[in-house]
Amino acid sequence: MKAVVEAVLSVPLPVTLAAVAAIGLLVGLQRYQRCPHCGRIVRRAMRGWLRCPSCGRQYRRGLRVR
């Protein structure tokens, strides 16, 4: 366990920040999408339809109008 902690702490800070940013970007792309009507960032609809809080129109996961 101590060897794992030392290996993680020995990585340079920019590499660690880049890895954290890449993981955050991947999670964000899975959970959010753009509203096809107004273009705002909204939660991704996993099934069915959701309503955009900005324009109030409904959208689904695969719809790409904009």
C-alpha positions in Angstrom: 0.0 0.0 0.0 2.8 2.4 0.8 4.4 1.7 -2.6 1.2 2.7 -4.3 0.9 5.9 -2.4 4.5 6.8 -3.2 4.0 6.0 -6.9 1.0 8.3 -7.1 2.7 11.1 -5.2 5.8 10.9 -7.4 3.8 11.9 -10.6 4.3 15.6 -11.6 1.5 18.0 -10.8 0.7 18.9 -14.5 0.3 15.2 -15.4 -2.0 14.7 -12.5 -4.1 17.8 -13.3 -4.4 16.7 -17.0 -5.6 13.2 -15.9 -8.2 14.7 -13.6 -9.4 17.1 -16.3 -9.6 14.2 -18.8 -11.7 12.1 -16.4 -13.9 15.1 -15.7 -14.5 15.7 -19.4 -15.4 12.1 -20.0 -17.9 12.1 -17.1 -19.3 15.4 -18.3 -19.9 14.2 -21.8 -21.7 11.1 -20.5 -24.0 13.1 -18.2 -24.7 16.3 -20.1 -25.7 17.3 -23.6 -26.8 20.5 -25.4 -30.4 21.3 -25.7 -31.2 20.9 -29.4 -33.5 24.0 -29.4 -31.6 26.7 -27.4 -28.1 25.1 -27.2 -27.8 25.3 -23.4 -26.1 22.6 -21.4 -28.7 20.3 -19.9 -28.8 16.8 -18.3 -28.7 13.9 -20.7 -31.9 12.1 -21.1 -31.1 8.4 -20.5 -34.6 7.3 -21.5 -37.7 9.1 -22.5 -38.0 12.8 -22.7 -36.8 15.7 -20.5 -37.7 19.4 -20.4 -35.1 22.1 -20.9 -35.2 24.5 -17.9 -34.2 27.4 -20.2 -36.6 27.2 -23.2 -39.1 24.7 -21.7 -39.2 22.5 -24.7 -38.8 18.7 -24.5 -35.7 16.9 -25.8 -34.5 13.3 -26.0 -31.0 11.7 -26.0 -30.4 11.3 -29.7 -32.1 14.5 -31.1 -29.6 16.8 -32.9 -31.5 19.7 -34.4 -29.1 22.6 -33.7 
